[in-house]
């Protein structure tokens, strides 16, 4: 059991009587054990370390939670997992670091897994992430972030969820898997999002090798990549195994006084959902061409959003 520096609640090393970092009885291994008998009196805590930051000078700092390790890390540091770990809190990446999974698994028991801040460079290596909702989330405040993913496995309702603009994501030999457990909608393994306010415009996702797998609640292939942007792209190599469809969202339905929205692959689907709902608005996200007329039954508000609808059919374009 290599002695690692034990940190206090503020992230400072616990000092011994000589003012040096203490090497308290902590377990910073994946398989090592400290066996204590029932007759042993223990005064203090037994700390199980789950992550470590090591430096070239031989110093290292270990942590009982991954979130603490990430918060303590400085730009350029590598945070290495020592064992499989569960986390209920969001793992917030706010500086340029490397997450070395070391072949271990992060199980996210909350909604969000790893969350990346704007302008931050993040490298993920050899890490498995399993989440109830998002494994890797780049929210609307993640513009200009850059993420490199290597030899990793990300699983969630949405494995890679992107809202930020001008984001660059390069993934090599990694698996993105959507496991959908709800009948309300089909999620996707990778999502380039647009809700009319935030949109992953000019974001580029490059997937080389590995796999993209999307299964619905019945285990049938669903949406591998969902792209709701006008300028965002997902480039997938010929060596990537894709299970599911790659689809473009053309319109959404938003609601007054609510953050809820529904995305659709056809304008007609959005119109049908919004019909006779006074709080609903259909918003067109990109220029589209249709060959069949739109049928509107009931009151519907449509925001063209400056886009163009081209009709190639021979009948009227809209039937009210």
Residue pairs with C-beta under 8 A, 6 or more apart in sequence:
1 26
1 27
1 28
1 29
1 32
1 34
2 28
2 29
2 60
3 23
3 26
4 23
4 26
4 28
4 49
4 52
4 60
4 61
4 62
5 13
5 14
5 21
5 22
5 23
5 59
5 60
5 61
5 62
6 13
6 14
6 21
6 22
6 23
6 24
6 26
6 47
6 62
7 13
7 14
7 61
7 62
7 63
7 68
7 72
8 14
11 68
11 71
11 72
13 21
13 22
13 61
14 21
14 22
14 24
15 21
15 22
16 22
24 44
24 47
25 34
25 46
26 46
26 47
26 48
26 49
26 62
27 33
27 34
27 46
27 47
27 48
27 49
28 49
28 52
28 62
28 82
29 82
30 82
30 83
30 104
34 46
36 42
36 46
47 64
48 64
48 83
49 62
49 63
49 64
49 82
50 63
50 64
50 65
50 66
50 69
50 81
50 82
50 83
50 85
51 62
51 63
51 65
51 66
51 68
51 69
51 79
51 80
51 81
51 82
51 85
52 60
52 61
52 62
52 63
52 69
52 79
52 80
52 82
53 60
53 61
53 62
53 63
53 69
53 72
53 73
53 77
53 78
53 79
53 80
54 60
54 78
54 80
61 69
61 72
62 82
63 69
63 72
65 85
65 87
65 89
66 79
66 81
66 85
66 87
66 91
66 106
67 87
67 89
67 90
67 91
67 92
69 79
70 79
70 91
70 92
70 93
70 97
70 99
71 92
73 79
73 95
73 97
74 95
75 95
75 96
75 97
76 96
76 97
77 97
77 98
78 97
78 98
78 99
78 100
79 97
79 98
79 99
79 100
80 100
80 102
81 99
81 100
81 101
81 102
81 104
81 106
81 127
82 102
82 104
83 104
84 104
84 105
84 106
84 107
85 104
85 105
85 106
85 107
86 106
86 107
86 108
86 109
87 106
87 107
87 108
87 109
87 110
87 113
88 108
88 109
88 110
89 110
90 110
90 112
90 113
90 114
90 115
91 106
91 108
91 113
91 114
91 115
92 115
92 117
93 99
93 114
93 115
93 116
93 117
93 120
93 122
94 117
94 120
95 120
96 120
96 121
96 122
97 122
97 123
98 122
98 123
98 124
98 125
99 114
99 122
99 123
99 124
99 125
99 127
100 125
100 126
100 127
101 124
101 125
101 126
101 127
101 128
101 152
102 126
102 127
103 126
104 127
104 128
105 127
105 128
105 129
105 130
106 113
106 114
106 127
106 128
106 129
106 130
107 130
108 129
108 130
108 131
108 132
108 135
108 156
109 132
110 132
111 131
111 132
111 133
111 134
112 131
112 133
112 134
112 137
113 129
113 131
113 134
113 135
113 136
113 137
113 156
114 122
114 124
114 129
114 135
114 136
114 137
115 137
115 138
115 139
116 122
116 136
116 137
116 138
116 139
116 142
116 145
116 147
116 164
117 141
117 142
117 145
118 141
118 142
118 143
118 144
118 145
118 164
119 143
119 144
119 145
120 142
120 145
120 146
121 145
121 146
121 147
121 148
122 145
122 146
122 147
122 148
123 147
123 148
123 149
123 150
124 136
124 147
124 148
124 149
124 150
124 152
125 150
125 151
125 152
126 150
126 151
126 152
127 152
127 153
128 152
128 153
128 154
128 155
129 135
129 136
129 152
129 153
129 154
129 155
129 156
130 155
130 156
131 155
131 156
131 157
132 156
132 157
133 156
133 157
133 158
134 156
134 157
134 158
134 159
134 161
135 154
135 155
135 156
135 158
135 159
135 160
136 147
136 149
136 154
136 159
136 160
136 161
137 161
138 145
138 147
138 161
138 162
138 163
138 164
138 167
138 169
138 200
139 163
139 164
139 198
140 163
140 164
140 197
140 198
141 164
142 162
142 163
142 164
142 167
143 164
143 165
143 166
143 167
144 164
144 165
144 166
144 167
145 164
145 167
145 168
146 167
146 168
146 169
147 167
147 168
147 169
147 170
148 169
148 170
148 171
149 169
149 170
149 171
149 172
149 174
150 171
150 172
150 173
150 174
151 172
151 173
151 174
152 171
152 174
152 175
153 174
153 175
153 177
154 160
154 174
154 175
154 176
154 177
155 175
155 177
155 178
155 179
156 177
156 178
156 179
157 178
157 179
157 180
157 181
157 182
157 187
158 178
158 187
158 188
158 189
158 190
158 191
159 176
159 177
159 178
159 189
159 190
160 169
160 176
160 189
160 190
160 191
160 205
161 191
161 193
162 169
162 190
162 191
162 192
162 193
162 200
162 203
162 205
162 232
163 193
163 198
163 199
163 200
164 200
164 203
165 199
165 200
165 201
165 202
165 203
166 201
166 202
166 203
167 200
167 203
167 204
168 203
168 204
169 203
169 204
169 205
169 206
170 206
170 208
171 205
171 206
171 207
171 208
171 210
172 208
172 209
172 210
173 208
173 209
173 210
174 207
174 209
174 210
175 210
175 211
175 212
175 213
176 189
176 190
176 207
176 210
176 211
176 212
176 213
177 189
177 211
177 212
177 213
177 214
177 215
178 187
178 188
178 189
178 213
178 214
178 215
178 222
178 223
178 224
178 244
179 215
180 186
180 187
180 214
180 215
180 216
180 217
180 222
181 217
182 217
183 217
185 262
186 214
186 216
186 222
186 223
187 214
187 222
187 223
188 214
188 222
188 223
188 224
188 225
188 226
188 244
189 212
189 213
189 214
189 223
189 224
189 225
189 244
190 205
190 207
190 212
190 224
190 225
190 226
190 234
191 225
191 226
191 228
192 200
192 203
192 205
192 225
192 226
192 227
192 228
192 229
192 232
192 234
193 199
193 200
193 228
193 229
194 200
194 201
194 228
194 229
194 230
194 249
194 252
194 263
194 285
195 252
195 254
195 259
195 261
196 252
196 254
196 261
196 283
196 285
196 305
199 228
199 229
199 230
199 232
199 285
200 228
200 229
200 232
201 229
201 230
201 231
201 232
202 231
202 232
203 229
203 232
203 233
204 232
204 233
204 235
205 232
205 233
205 234
205 235
206 235
207 234
207 235
207 236
207 237
207 240
208 237
208 239
208 240
209 237
209 239
209 240
210 240
210 241
211 240
211 241
211 242
211 243
212 224
212 225
212 236
212 240
212 241
212 242
212 243
212 244
213 224
213 241
213 242
213 243
213 244
214 221
214 222
214 223
214 224
214 243
214 244
214 245
215 221
215 222
215 243
215 244
216 222
221 243
221 244
221 245
222 244
222 245
223 244
223 245
223 246
223 247
224 242
224 243
224 244
224 245
224 246
225 234
225 236
225 244
225 246
225 247
226 247
226 249
226 263
227 233
227 234
227 246
227 247
227 248
227 249
228 248
228 249
228 252
228 263
228 285
229 285
229 286
230 285
230 286
230 287
234 246
236 242
236 246
247 265
248 265
248 286
249 263
249 264
249 265
249 285
250 264
250 265
250 266
250 267
250 284
250 285
250 286
250 288
251 263
251 264
251 266
251 267
251 269
251 270
251 282
251 283
251 284
251 285
252 261
252 262
252 263
252 264
252 270
252 282
252 283
252 285
253 261
253 262
253 264
253 270
253 273
253 274
253 280
253 281
253 282
253 283
254 260
254 261
254 280
254 281
254 283
255 261
255 277
255 279
255 280
255 281
256 279
256 281
257 279
258 279
262 270
262 273
264 270
264 273
266 290
267 282
267 284
267 288
267 290
267 294
267 309
268 292
268 294
268 295
270 282
271 282
271 294
271 295
271 296
271 300
271 302
273 280
274 280
274 281
274 282
274 300
274 301
275 296
275 297
275 298
275 299
275 300
276 298
276 299
276 300
278 299
280 300
280 301
281 301
281 302
281 303
282 300
282 301
282 302
282 303
283 302
283 303
283 305
284 302
284 303
284 304
284 305
284 307
284 309
285 305
285 307
286 307
287 307
287 308
287 309
287 310
288 307
288 308
288 309
288 310
289 309
289 310
289 311
289 312
290 309
290 310
290 311
290 312
290 313
290 317
291 311
291 312
291 313
292 313
293 311
293 313
293 315
293 316
293 317
293 318
293 319
294 317
294 318
294 319
295 319
296 318
296 319
296 320
309 317
311 317
